[in-house]
Amino acid sequence: MNAPYDDAKEQVRQATDIVDLVGGYLQLRRQGRNYVGLCPWHDDARPSLQVNPDRQSYKCWVCDLGGDVFSFLMQIENLDFREALEQLAERAGIELRPAQGAQRAEPGSPGDKRTLLAAMAWAEERYHQCLLNAEAAEPARRYLRERGVSGDSIARFRLGFAPRGWDWLLKQAPRAGYSPAVLERVNLIAARNSGEGWYDQFRGRVLFPIRDVRSRPVAIGGRVLPEIAEAERRPDYTPAKYVNSAETPIYSKSHQLYALDLARDEVAQRGEVIVVEGYTDVIACHQAGVRNVVAACGTAMGEGHLRLIRRFTDRVVLVLDGDEAGRRRASELLELFIASPIDLRILTLPGGLDPCDFVASHGGDKFRALVVAAPDALEHKLQSVTNGMVLSADNTHAATRAVEQVLATLARTRPVLGESESALFLREQGVLGRLARHFHLPEEGLRGRLGDLRRAASNKPVAPAPEDAPPKPRRVRAADLPVWDREALELMLSGDSAAQQLASHLDEIDFAAEAARDLFASLRELAESGEATFQRLMLSTDDQARKTLLVELDERAAAHAQSDPNQRIADLLRARVRRQEGADRGRQISALRQGALPDHDADAAVAALFESRRRRETGSPSTDG
């Protein structure tokens, strides 16, 4: 169905169950009427994320993050609202009209994401069937057998083979309904450098389809067969051993991990992920029963990969080669370890073996035992620097350089999302303590040097923000609101009847906090149309901070659900009258002190003040309230 944009949010919201959505990323368990899980945005040891199926909302009280299905997807996938809406609409089978001012991508065109995903799935299937059945694929089948890859793994990982021809895939595309422009957009074919036409991107290679966490094929990694590489070698040309898909609208190598869709359940169950360097390493480990193993896709591990991993676990074991390149990469990863609240460990296999060869000769149990004993990134760095030497005045240069590197990284570290300053301090203190113990240095001196580095960094000139850049708003929590403002908003969220009563009695000027005034204006507008519900108010904004505040207020309103709303409304309105009277008294007293009133007005003001005081002392009602 095709939904107008104005109605699309409500249709998508109704079609998406927040428990199903969040449960696709995190392990949830029922707790009373709600569900709970480990929050993916902070170092959560106990389930802090609450999912409310009745209100279709989520909330982490530690991170102070909350919202609905849209804000959850925006937060965890780093999407803007339109992208989250489109992804949830696709999930629900709802077709959206294009955003205002944007041209709609025609189905079947290279601008249509569904077409690109379908084309990649079609190519994966064609290559997989070729590997299974084509006579030309016998060298590939023989290569995989020699590497110990089983038939079950070929099926599970959907391995394929691309024949040597220049247009094997290209010639089949018209019958499947895919234009060359679509195949080129997902890097399955490439335009010829000379003349017109295209050629297949993958030729003479065993193929490893790369899938996203939803198991959709988004890219391909290809390894040339040794005998084909030898046949094609020329004095001026040597075929690349590996060819990987370039970045496309459906694939970013910095945000994908090979086989994470197959490993995610095991990762969540074991509480750790093992990251290796090659596709065949992943397959060999899975065959050996170690199924929480993934690989980066033709690039080094980075912050994007860590954000992806932290959806499922906070413990990462990175298996690196024992050569100089591996040691250099371990040093680079130290910065990621210090800058992120993640347990990052480095494993170098003995004998310079890669995981594929190690599990083939020693088995999965011995591999897992090494994983359990792997040192964290800082310890790995310290071990590699000292390399077992006894520190003395003659060999302190390398140690001093290592300490400076660690402190410089620590000086640049800031709290990540959901981490408090105190949590960062404790993490920092742990690093300083370990440095002090390892190098026999005074911890006070290390902290002093860290302070020097921080001050030096803060003294560097910072480019001024553009004059028209809006100031970053401070997040307002429900507890930050004045009590009266908070009570009024909670009452309005408790039901449409209360919202309509208060909408007719109150105005923005009654609210002291700007955030409360904004929410009241939105609630009043919805109340006037008979739609003052929590869900409608959540749909009225794309702002994450505002949604978090709404979830807090809604939770507080639910906690008072058994109280009498009419009595609370009466108390609220009386409190407003008393507040107005207090403000009037203050103005009158100020005017009397300044002698700003004529005599007869001053006498009347004094009489009114005495009457007001009498009423307050005796509890008599106001004659004008």
C-alpha positions as CSV (number, residue, x, y, z in Angstrom):
1,M,0.0,0.0,0.0
2,N,1.1,3.5,-0.7
3,A,0.9,5.9,2.3
4,P,0.8,9.7,2.2
5,Y,3.7,11.0,4.3
6,D,1.4,12.7,6.8
7,D,-0.2,9.4,7.7
8,A,2.8,7.2,7.2
9,K,4.3,7.6,10.6
10,E,1.1,6.4,12.3
11,Q,0.7,3.5,9.9
12,V,4.3,2.4,10.4
13,R,4.0,2.8,14.2
14,Q,0.9,0.7,14.4
15,A,2.5,-2.0,12.1
16,T,5.7,-2.2,14.2
17,D,5.9,-3.9,17.6
18,I,8.6,-2.4,19.7
19,V,9.3,-5.7,21.5
20,D,10.0,-7.4,18.1
21,L,12.1,-4.5,16.9
22,V,14.3,-4.2,20.0
23,G,14.4,-7.9,20.3
24,G,16.0,-8.1,16.9
25,Y,19.0,-6.2,18.3
26,L,19.1,-7.3,21.9
27,Q,18.2,-10.2,24.1
28,L,15.0,-9.3,26.0
29,R,13.4,-11.1,28.9
30,R,10.0,-10.4,30.4
31,Q,9.9,-8.6,33.8
32,G,6.3,-8.1,34.9
33,R,4.4,-6.3,32.2
34,N,7.6,-5.0,30.6
35,Y,10.7,-6.4,29.0
36,V,14.3,-5.7,30.0
37,G,17.6,-6.0,28.3
38,L,21.2,-4.8,28.4
39,C,21.4,-1.3,27.1
40,P,23.6,-1.0,24.0
41,W,24.6,2.6,24.7
42,H,26.5,2.2,28.0
43,D,28.6,-0.4,29.8
44,D,25.6,-2.2,31.2
45,A,26.1,-5.1,33.6
46,R,22.5,-5.4,34.7
47,P,19.5,-4.9,32.4
48,S,18.9,-1.2,32.4
49,L,16.8,-0.9,29.2
50,Q,13.1,-1.2,29.7
51,V,10.7,-1.9,26.9
52,N,7.0,-1.1,27.5
53,P,4.8,-3.1,25.1
54,D,1.6,-1.3,26.2
55,R,2.9,2.2,25.5
56,Q,5.2,1.0,22.7
57,S,8.2,2.9,24.2
58,Y,11.6,2.1,25.6
59,K,13.7,3.8,28.3
60,C,17.2,3.5,29.7
61,W,17.3,5.3,33.0
62,V,21.1,5.3,33.1
63,C,21.6,6.8,29.7
64,D,18.6,9.0,30.0
65,L,17.5,7.8,26.6
66,G,14.0,6.8,25.6
67,G,11.4,7.0,22.8
68,D,9.4,5.0,20.4
69,V,10.2,2.6,17.5
70,F,11.5,5.4,15.4
71,S,13.9,6.9,17.9
72,F,15.2,3.4,18.9
73,L,16.1,2.7,15.3
74,M,17.6,6.1,14.8
75,Q,19.8,5.7,17.8
76,I,21.0,2.2,17.3
77,E,21.5,2.4,13.5
78,N,22.7,6.1,13.5
79,L,19.9,7.1,11.1
80,D,18.0,10.3,10.6
81,F,14.2,10.2,11.0
82,R,13.4,9.7,7.3
83,E,15.9,6.8,7.0
84,A,14.3,5.1,10.1
85,L,10.8,5.6,8.7
86,E,11.8,4.1,5.4
87,Q,13.4,1.1,7.0
88,L,10.5,0.4,9.3
89,A,8.1,1.0,6.4
90,E,10.0,-1.6,4.3
91,R,9.9,-4.0,7.2
92,A,6.1,-3.5,7.5
93,G,5.4,-3.7,3.7
94,I,4.2,0.0,3.6
95,E,5.2,2.0,0.6
96,L,6.0,5.6,1.3
97,R,5.7,8.6,-0.9
98,P,9.0,10.4,-1.4
99,A,10.1,13.1,1.1
100,Q,9.1,16.6,0.2
101,G,11.3,18.1,-2.4
102,A,12.8,14.7,-3.3
103,Q,12.2,12.7,-6.4
104,R,10.8,9.2,-6.0
105,A,13.2,6.4,-7.1
106,E,11.4,4.4,-9.7
107,P,11.2,0.6,-8.9
108,G,13.8,-1.1,-11.0
109,S,16.1,2.0,-11.2
110,P,19.6,2.3,-9.7
111,G,18.2,4.8,-7.2
112,D,15.8,2.3,-5.7
113,K,17.3,0.6,-2.6
114,R,14.9,-2.3,-2.8
115,T,16.0,-3.0,-6.4
116,L,19.7,-2.9,-5.4
117,L,19.1,-5.3,-2.6
118,A,17.1,-7.6,-4.8
119,A,19.8,-7.5,-7.5
120,M,22.5,-8.4,-5.0
121,A,20.3,-11.3,-3.7
122,W,19.8,-12.5,-7.3
123,A,23.5,-12.4,-8.0
124,E,24.3,-14.3,-4.8
125,E,21.9,-17.1,-5.9
126,R,23.3,-17.3,-9.4
127,Y,26.9,-17.5,-8.2
128,H,25.9,-20.1,-5.5
129,Q,24.2,-22.3,-8.0
130,C,27.2,-22.0,-10.3
131,L,29.5,-23.3,-7.6
132,L,27.2,-26.2,-6.8
133,N,26.4,-27.3,-10.3
134,A,28.6,-25.8,-13.1
135,E,31.3,-27.9,-14.7
136,A,33.5,-24.7,-14.9
137,A,33.3,-24.5,-11.0
138,E,35.1,-27.8,-10.4
139,P,38.4,-26.0,-9.6
140,A,36.6,-23.9,-7.1
141,R,35.0,-27.0,-5.5
142,R,38.4,-28.7,-5.4
143,Y,40.0,-25.6,-3.8
144,L,37.3,-25.5,-1.1
145,R,37.7,-29.2,-0.3
146,E,41.5,-28.8,0.0
147,R,40.8,-25.9,2.4
148,G,38.6,-28.1,4.4
149,V,35.3,-26.3,3.7
150,S,32.4,-28.6,4.1
151,G,29.3,-28.8,2.0
152,D,27.2,-27.6,4.9
153,S,29.4,-24.5,5.2
154,I,29.1,-23.9,1.5
155,A,25.3,-23.8,1.9
156,R,25.3,-21.9,5.2
157,F,27.6,-19.2,4.0
158,R,26.1,-19.2,0.5
159,L,29.5,-19.4,-1.1
160,G,29.7,-19.0,-4.9
161,F,31.9,-19.0,-7.9
162,A,32.3,-16.5,-10.7
163,P,33.5,-18.1,-14.0
164,R,36.3,-16.6,-16.0
165,G,34.1,-15.1,-18.7
166,W,33.9,-11.3,-18.9
167,D,30.1,-11.1,-19.1
168,W,28.7,-14.3,-17.4
169,L,26.5,-12.4,-15.0
170,L,25.9,-9.5,-17.3
171,K,24.3,-11.7,-19.9
172,Q,21.8,-13.2,-17.5
173,A,20.6,-9.8,-16.1
174,P,18.0,-8.9,-18.8
175,R,16.1,-12.1,-18.2
176,A,16.0,-11.3,-14.4
177,G,14.9,-7.7,-15.1
178,Y,18.0,-5.9,-13.9
179,S,19.6,-3.2,-16.1
180,P,23.4,-2.7,-16.4
181,A,23.0,0.5,-14.4
182,V,21.5,-1.4,-11.4
183,L,24.3,-4.0,-11.5
184,E,27.0,-1.3,-11.8
185,R,25.4,0.6,-8.8
186,V,26.1,-2.4,-6.6
187,N,29.5,-3.0,-8.1
188,L,28.6,-6.3,-9.7
189,I,29.8,-5.0,-13.1
190,A,32.0,-2.2,-14.1
191,A,32.2,0.1,-17.2
192,R,34.9,-0.6,-19.7
193,N,37.8,1.9,-19.8
194,S,37.8,1.9,-23.5
195,G,34.8,1.7,-25.7
196,E,31.2,1.1,-24.6
197,G,29.8,-1.7,-22.4
198,W,30.5,-3.4,-19.1
199,Y,32.3,-6.4,-17.7
200,D,31.7,-8.6,-14.7
201,Q,33.5,-7.3,-11.6
202,F,34.2,-10.9,-10.3
203,R,35.8,-13.4,-12.6
204,G,37.6,-16.7,-11.8
205,R,37.0,-16.3,-8.1
206,V,35.5,-18.1,-5.2
207,L,32.9,-15.7,-3.7
208,F,32.0,-14.9,-0.1
209,P,28.7,-13.0,0.1
210,I,28.7,-10.3,2.7
211,R,25.3,-9.9,4.5
212,D,24.0,-7.3,6.9
213,V,22.7,-8.1,10.3
214,R,19.3,-8.8,8.7
215,S,20.9,-11.5,6.5
216,R,20.4,-9.4,3.3
217,P,23.3,-9.8,0.8
218,V,24.9,-6.3,0.4
219,A,28.4,-7.0,-1.0
220,I,30.8,-9.7,-2.1
221,G,34.4,-10.7,-1.3
222,G,36.2,-12.7,-4.0
223,R,39.4,-14.8,-3.8
224,V,41.1,-15.7,-7.1
225,L,41.8,-19.4,-7.6
226,P,45.6,-20.1,-7.7
227,E,45.5,-21.9,-11.0
228,I,43.4,-19.1,-12.6
229,A,45.8,-16.5,-11.2
230,E,48.7,-18.4,-12.7
231,A,47.0,-18.7,-16.1
232,E,46.2,-15.0,-16.3
233,R,49.6,-13.8,-15.0
234,R,51.5,-11.6,-17.5
235,P,54.7,-9.6,-17.3
236,D,52.8,-6.4,-16.7
237,Y,49.8,-7.9,-14.8
238,T,49.2,-10.1,-11.8
239,P,45.6,-10.7,-10.7
240,A,44.8,-9.3,-7.3
241,K,44.5,-12.1,-4.7
242,Y,41.3,-10.6,-3.2
243,V,38.7,-8.3,-4.7
244,N,36.0,-6.8,-2.5
245,S,32.9,-4.8,-3.4
246,A,33.4,-1.1,-3.4
247,E,31.1,1.0,-1.2
248,T,27.6,1.3,-2.5
249,P,24.3,2.8,-1.3
250,I,23.6,-0.6,0.4
251,Y,27.1,-1.3,1.7
252,S,29.7,0.4,3.9
253,K,32.7,-1.7,4.8
254,S,33.3,0.3,7.9
255,H,29.9,-0.7,9.3
256,Q,29.7,-4.3,8.3
257,L,31.2,-7.5,9.6
258,Y,31.4,-10.7,7.7
259,A,29.1,-13.5,9.1
260,L,27.7,-11.3,11.9
261,D,24.2,-12.4,10.9
262,L,25.2,-16.0,11.5
263,A,27.2,-15.3,14.7
264,R,25.0,-12.8,16.5
265,D,23.0,-15.3,18.6
266,E,26.2,-17.1,19.7
267,V,27.8,-13.7,20.4
268,A,24.9,-12.6,22.6
269,Q,24.9,-16.0,24.4
270,R,28.7,-16.1,25.1
271,G,29.0,-12.4,25.7
272,E,32.0,-11.9,23.3
273,V,32.8,-11.7,19.6
274,I,36.0,-13.0,18.0
275,V,37.2,-11.0,15.0
276,V,39.6,-12.7,12.6
277,E,41.2,-11.4,9.4
278,G,39.9,-13.7,6.6
279,Y,36.6,-15.2,5.4
280,T,38.0,-18.7,5.4
281,D,39.2,-18.2,9.0
282,V,35.6,-17.5,9.9
283,I,34.3,-20.5,8.1
284,A,36.9,-22.8,9.7
285,C,36.1,-21.6,13.2
286,H,32.4,-22.1,12.7
287,Q,33.0,-25.6,11.4
288,A,35.1,-26.3,14.5
289,G,32.2,-25.3,16.8
290,V,33.5,-21.7,17.5
291,R,30.5,-19.8,16.1
292,N,30.9,-16.4,17.6
293,V,33.5,-15.5,15.0
294,V,33.3,-12.7,12.4
295,A,35.7,-10.8,10.1
296,A,36.2,-7.2,8.9
297,C,35.4,-6.8,5.2
298,G,38.7,-5.8,3.6
299,T,39.4,-3.1,6.0
300,A,40.9,-2.6,9.5
301,M,38.7,-2.6,12.6
302,G,37.5,0.9,13.4
303,E,35.0,2.8,15.5
304,G,32.1,2.0,13.1
305,H,32.7,-1.7,13.7
306,L,32.9,-1.3,17.5
307,R,29.5,0.6,17.5
308,L,28.1,-2.3,15.5
309,I,29.5,-4.9,17.9
310,R,28.3,-3.1,21.0
311,R,24.7,-3.8,20.0
312,F,25.5,-7.4,21.0
313,T,28.4,-7.5,23.4
314,D,31.1,-5.4,25.0
315,R,33.9,-7.9,24.8
316,V,35.9,-8.2,21.6
317,V,38.8,-10.6,21.0
318,L,40.8,-9.6,17.9
319,V,43.0,-12.3,16.4
320,L,46.0,-10.8,14.6
321,D,49.0,-12.2,12.8
322,G,52.2,-12.4,14.8
323,D,54.2,-10.5,12.2
324,E,55.3,-6.9,12.2
325,A,52.1,-5.7,10.5
326,G,50.1,-7.5,13.2
327,R,52.1,-5.8,16.0
328,R,51.7,-2.5,14.4
329,R,47.9,-3.0,14.1
330,A,47.7,-4.0,17.8
331,S,49.3,-0.6,18.7
332,E,46.8,1.2,16.6
333,L,43.9,-0.6,18.2
334,L,45.1,0.5,21.7
335,E,43.6,3.9,21.0
336,L,40.2,2.3,20.3
337,F,40.5,0.3,23.5
338,I,41.2,3.3,25.7
339,A,38.7,5.6,24.0
340,S,35.8,3.1,24.3
341,P,34.3,1.4,27.3
342,I,34.8,-2.0,25.7
343,D,36.8,-5.0,26.7
344,L,39.1,-5.3,23.7
345,R,41.6,-8.2,23.7
346,I,44.4,-9.2,21.3
347,L,45.3,-12.8,20.5
348,T,48.4,-13.7,18.5
349,L,48.3,-17.4,17.6
350,P,51.5,-19.4,18.2
351,G,53.8,-20.4,15.4
352,G,52.5,-17.6,13.2
353,L,49.4,-19.7,12.3
354,D,46.2,-18.1,11.1
355,P,42.9,-19.3,12.7
356,C,42.1,-21.6,9.7
357,D,45.3,-23.5,10.0
358,F,45.2,-23.5,13.8
359,V,41.8,-25.0,14.2
360,A,42.6,-27.6,11.5
361,S,45.6,-28.8,13.4
362,H,44.6,-28.2,17.0
363,G,40.8,-28.1,17.1
364,G,38.2,-25.6,18.3
365,D,38.6,-26.3,22.0
366,K,42.3,-25.3,22.0
367,F,41.5,-22.2,20.0
368,R,38.8,-21.2,22.5
369,A,41.2,-21.7,25.4
370,L,43.6,-19.2,23.8
371,V,40.8,-16.8,23.3
372,V,39.9,-17.0,27.0
373,A,43.5,-16.2,28.0
374,A,44.0,-13.4,25.5
375,P,45.3,-10.2,27.2
376,D,43.5,-6.9,26.7
377,A,44.9,-4.4,24.3
378,L,46.8,-2.4,26.9
379,E,48.4,-5.4,28.4
380,H,49.3,-6.6,24.9
381,K,51.0,-3.3,24.3
382,L,52.9,-3.3,27.5
383,Q,54.1,-6.9,26.9
384,S,55.2,-6.0,23.4
385,V,57.1,-2.9,24.5
386,T,59.0,-4.6,27.4
387,N,59.1,-8.0,25.7
388,G,60.1,-9.6,29.0
389,M,63.1,-7.3,29.6
390,V,63.9,-6.0,33.1
391,L,63.5,-2.3,33.1
392,S,66.7,-0.3,34.0
393,A,68.3,3.0,33.4
394,D,69.8,1.5,30.2
395,N,66.6,0.5,28.5
396,T,63.9,3.0,29.5
397,H,63.5,4.7,26.1
398,A,61.0,2.3,24.7
399,A,59.1,2.2,27.9
400,T,59.0,6.0,28.1
401,R,57.7,6.2,24.6
402,A,55.0,3.6,25.3
403,V,53.8,5.5,28.4
404,E,53.7,8.7,26.5
405,Q,51.6,7.1,23.7
406,V,49.1,5.7,26.2
407,L,48.9,9.0,28.1
408,A,48.4,11.0,24.9
409,T,45.6,8.7,23.9
410,L,44.0,8.9,27.4
411,A,44.2,12.7,27.2
412,R,42.0,12.7,24.1
413,T,39.4,10.4,25.6
414,R,35.9,11.6,26.3
415,P,32.8,9.9,27.7
416,V,30.9,7.9,25.2
417,L,27.2,7.9,24.9
418,G,25.7,6.8,28.2
419,E,28.9,7.1,30.2
420,S,29.2,9.5,33.1
421,E,32.2,11.6,33.9
422,S,32.7,9.4,37.1
423,A,32.7,6.2,35.0
424,L,35.3,7.7,32.6
425,F,37.4,8.7,35.6
426,L,37.3,5.1,37.0
427,R,38.3,3.7,33.6
428,E,41.1,6.3,33.4
429,Q,42.2,5.4,36.9
430,G,42.5,1.8,36.0
431,V,44.8,2.5,33.1
432,L,47.0,4.8,35.2
433,G,47.2,2.2,37.9
434,R,48.3,-0.5,35.5
435,L,50.9,1.8,33.9
436,A,52.3,2.6,37.3
437,R,52.6,-1.0,38.4
438,H,54.0,-2.2,35.1
439,F,56.7,0.4,34.8
440,H,57.3,1.0,38.5
441,L,56.3,4.7,38.2
442,P,54.5,6.9,40.7
443,E,50.8,7.1,39.9
444,E,50.8,10.8,40.9
445,G,53.4,11.6,38.4
446,L,51.5,9.8,35.6
447,R,48.3,11.8,36.5
448,G,50.3,15.0,36.5
449,R,51.7,14.3,33.1
450,L,48.2,13.4,31.9
451,G,47.0,16.8,33.1
452,D,49.8,18.5,31.2
453,L,48.8,16.8,28.0
454,R,45.2,17.7,28.5
455,R,46.0,21.3,29.1
456,A,48.3,21.4,26.0
457,A,45.4,20.0,23.9
458,S,42.9,22.4,25.3
459,N,45.2,25.4,24.5
460,K,45.2,24.6,20.8
461,P,43.1,27.1,18.8
462,V,39.6,25.8,18.0
463,A,37.9,27.0,14.8
464,P,34.9,29.2,15.8
465,A,31.5,27.9,15.1
466,P,29.6,29.6,12.2
467,E,27.7,32.6,13.3
468,D,24.4,31.0,12.2
469,A,25.1,27.7,14.0
470,P,22.3,27.0,16.5
471,P,23.4,26.5,20.1
472,K,23.4,22.8,21.2
473,P,20.3,22.5,23.5
474,R,20.7,21.1,27.0
475,R,18.7,17.9,27.5
476,V,15.9,18.5,30.0
477,R,14.9,15.7,32.3
478,A,11.5,15.3,33.9
479,A,13.2,15.8,37.3
480,D,14.6,19.2,36.1
481,L,11.1,20.6,35.5
482,P,9.4,22.7,38.2
483,V,7.0,20.6,40.2
484,W,3.9,22.4,39.0
485,D,5.0,22.1,35.3
486,R,5.7,18.4,35.7
487,E,2.4,17.7,37.4
488,A,0.4,19.5,34.7
489,L,2.1,17.6,31.9
490,E,1.8,14.3,33.7
491,L,-2.0,14.9,34.1
492,M,-2.4,15.8,30.4
493,L,-0.6,12.6,29.5
494,S,-2.8,10.5,31.8
495,G,-5.9,10.7,29.5
496,D,-7.7,12.7,26.9
497,S,-10.3,14.0,29.4
498,A,-7.7,15.5,31.7
499,A,-5.8,16.9,28.7
500,Q,-8.9,18.7,27.4
501,Q,-9.8,20.1,30.8
502,L,-6.3,21.5,31.4
503,A,-6.0,22.7,27.8
504,S,-9.1,24.9,28.4
505,H,-7.8,26.3,31.7
506,L,-4.1,26.8,31.1
507,D,-1.9,28.8,28.8
508,E,1.8,28.7,28.0
509,I,2.4,31.6,30.4
510,D,1.5,29.4,33.3
511,F,4.6,27.2,32.7
512,A,8.0,28.3,34.0
513,A,10.2,26.0,31.9
514,E,10.5,26.5,28.2
515,A,10.5,22.7,27.5
516,A,7.2,22.5,29.5
517,R,5.7,25.3,27.5
518,D,6.6,23.6,24.2
519,L,5.1,20.3,25.3
520,F,1.9,22.0,26.6
521,A,1.4,23.8,23.3
522,S,1.7,20.5,21.4
523,L,-0.7,18.7,23.9
524,R,-3.2,21.5,23.7
525,E,-3.2,21.4,19.9
526,L,-3.8,17.6,20.0
527,A,-6.5,18.0,22.8
528,E,-8.4,20.4,20.6
529,S,-8.6,17.7,17.9
530,G,-9.4,15.0,20.4
531,E,-6.1,13.2,19.9
532,A,-4.1,14.1,23.0
533,T,-2.5,10.6,23.4
534,F,1.1,9.7,24.3
535,Q,1.5,7.9,20.9
536,R,0.3,10.9,18.9
537,L,2.5,13.3,20.8
538,M,5.5,11.0,20.2
539,L,4.7,11.0,16.5
540,S,4.6,14.8,16.5
541,T,8.3,15.2,17.0
542,D,11.5,13.7,15.6
543,D,13.7,15.2,18.4
544,Q,15.4,12.5,20.5
545,A,15.7,14.7,23.7
546,R,12.0,15.6,23.5
547,K,11.0,12.0,23.1
548,T,13.1,11.0,26.1
549,L,11.4,13.6,28.2
550,L,8.0,12.4,27.0
551,V,8.8,8.8,28.0
552,E,9.8,9.9,31.5
553,L,6.7,12.0,32.0
554,D,4.5,9.1,30.7
555,E,6.2,6.6,33.0
556,R,5.6,9.0,36.0
557,A,1.9,9.5,34.9
558,A,1.5,5.7,34.8
559,A,2.9,5.5,38.3
560,H,0.0,7.8,39.5
561,A,-2.7,6.0,37.5
562,Q,-4.6,5.0,40.6
563,S,-5.0,8.5,42.0
564,D,-8.1,10.7,41.3
565,P,-7.3,12.8,38.3
566,N,-10.2,15.3,39.1
567,Q,-8.8,15.9,42.6
568,R,-5.3,16.4,41.1
569,I,-6.6,18.8,38.5
570,A,-8.4,20.8,41.3
571,D,-5.2,20.9,43.4
572,L,-3.2,22.0,40.4
573,L,-5.5,24.9,39.5
574,R,-5.6,26.0,43.2
575,A,-1.9,26.0,43.2
576,R,-1.9,28.2,40.1
577,V,-4.2,30.7,41.9
578,R,-1.9,30.8,45.0
579,R,1.1,31.3,42.7
580,Q,-0.6,34.2,40.9
581,E,-1.7,35.7,44.3
582,G,1.9,35.4,45.5
583,A,3.2,37.2,42.4
584,D,0.6,39.9,42.9
585,R,1.6,40.4,46.5
586,G,5.2,40.7,45.5
587,R,4.5,43.4,43.0
588,Q,2.3,45.3,45.5
589,I,5.0,45.1,48.2
590,S,7.6,46.3,45.8
591,A,5.5,49.2,44.7
592,L,4.7,50.2,48.3
593,R,8.4,50.1,49.2
594,Q,9.3,52.3,46.3
595,G,6.4,54.7,47.0
596,A,5.2,54.2,43.5
597,L,1.4,54.2,44.4
598,P,-0.9,57.2,45.1
599,D,-2.1,57.3,48.7
600,H,-5.6,55.8,48.0
601,D,-4.1,53.0,46.0
602,A,-1.5,52.4,48.7
603,D,-4.2,52.1,51.3
604,A,-6.2,49.7,49.2
605,A,-3.0,47.6,48.6
606,V,-2.2,47.5,52.3
607,A,-5.7,46.4,53.1
608,A,-5.5,43.7,50.4
609,L,-2.2,42.4,51.7
610,F,-3.6,42.1,55.3
611,E,-6.7,40.3,53.9
612,S,-4.5,37.9,51.9
613,R,-2.3,37.2,55.0
614,R,-5.5,36.5,57.1
615,R,-6.8,34.0,54.5
616,R,-3.5,32.2,54.4
617,E,-3.3,32.0,58.2
618,T,-6.9,30.8,58.6
619,G,-7.2,28.7,55.5
620,S,-10.1,30.8,54.2
621,P,-10.8,30.5,50.4
622,S,-10.0,33.4,48.1
623,T,-13.1,35.4,47.2
624,D,-11.9,35.8,43.6
625,G,-10.5,32.3,43.0
